[in-house]
């Protein structure tokens, strides 16, 4: 009889442990899902920012090149200098 009671307590304790572990697993799976969702959002934001930065850099370079072309055409000194440095 004492052995039966000890066995029953052991089984009960094992069921309780199993319940706690299953609950922790469920919580960790949910957290994992949420973190993966956040990773996807942040990766999307990073991609958008990289694209925006690339476009901004391209526009900046184009603007500098255009300014340089305009200055070259407007400046007689530069135009004269450019004309004399060009090989025939």
C-alpha positions in Angstrom: 0.0 0.0 0.0 2.8 2.4 0.8 4.5 1.5 -2.5 1.2 2.2 -4.4 1.0 5.7 -2.8 4.6 6.5 -3.6 4.1 5.4 -7.2 0.9 7.6 -7.4 2.8 10.6 -6.1 5.6 10.0 -8.5 3.2 9.8 -11.5 1.4 12.9 -10.3 4.7 14.8 -10.0 5.7 13.6 -13.5 2.4 14.8 -15.0 2.9 18.2 -13.3 6.5 18.5 -14.6 5.3 17.5 -18.1 2.5 20.2 -18.0 5.0 22.9 -17.0 7.5 21.9 -19.7 4.8 21.8 -22.4 3.7 25.3 -21.3 7.2 26.6 -21.5 7.6 25.0 -24.9 4.4 26.7 -26.1 5.6 30.1 -24.8 9.0 29.7 -26.4 7.5 28.7 -29.8 5.3 31.8 -29.6 8.3 34.0 -28.8 10.2 32.4 -31.6 7.4 33.1 -34.1 7.2 36.8 -32.9 11.0 37.2 -33.2 11.1 35.7 -36.7 8.3 38.1 -37.7 10.3 41.0 -36.3 13.4 39.8 -38.1 11.4 39.8 -41.4 10.1 43.3 -40.8 13.6 44.7 -39.9 15.1 43.0 -42.9 12.5 44.6 -45.1 13.2 48.0 -43.6 16.9 47.5 -44.2 16.3 46.6 -47.8 14.2 49.7 -48.3 16.7 51.9 -46.6 19.6 50.5 -48.7 17.6 51.1 -51.9 16.7 54.6 -50.8 20.3 55.3 -49.9 21.5 54.0 -53.3 19.0 56.2 -55.1 20.1 59.2 -53.1 23.7 58.6 -53.8 23.0 58.2 -57.5 21.1 61.5 -57.6 23.9 63.2 -55.7 26.5 62.0 -58.2 24.3 63.0 -61.1 23.8 66.5 -59.5 27.5 66.9 -59.0 28.3 65.8 -62.5 25.6 68.2 -63.9 27.0 71.1 -61.8 30.5 70.3 -63.1 29.3 70.3 -66.7 27.5 73.6 -66.2 30.5 75.3 -64.5 32.8 74.1 -67.3 30.5 75.6 -69.9 30.0 78.9 -68.0 33.6 79.6 -67.1 35.7 81.1 -69.9 38.9 80.4 -68.0 38.0 76.8 -67.5 36.8 76.6 -71.1 40.1 78.2 -72.4 42.1 75.9 -70.1 40.2 72.8 -71.4 40.6 73.9 -75.0 44.4 74.2 -74.5 44.8 70.9 -72.8 42.9 68.9 -75.4 45.3 67.1 -77.8 44.7 67.9 -81.5 
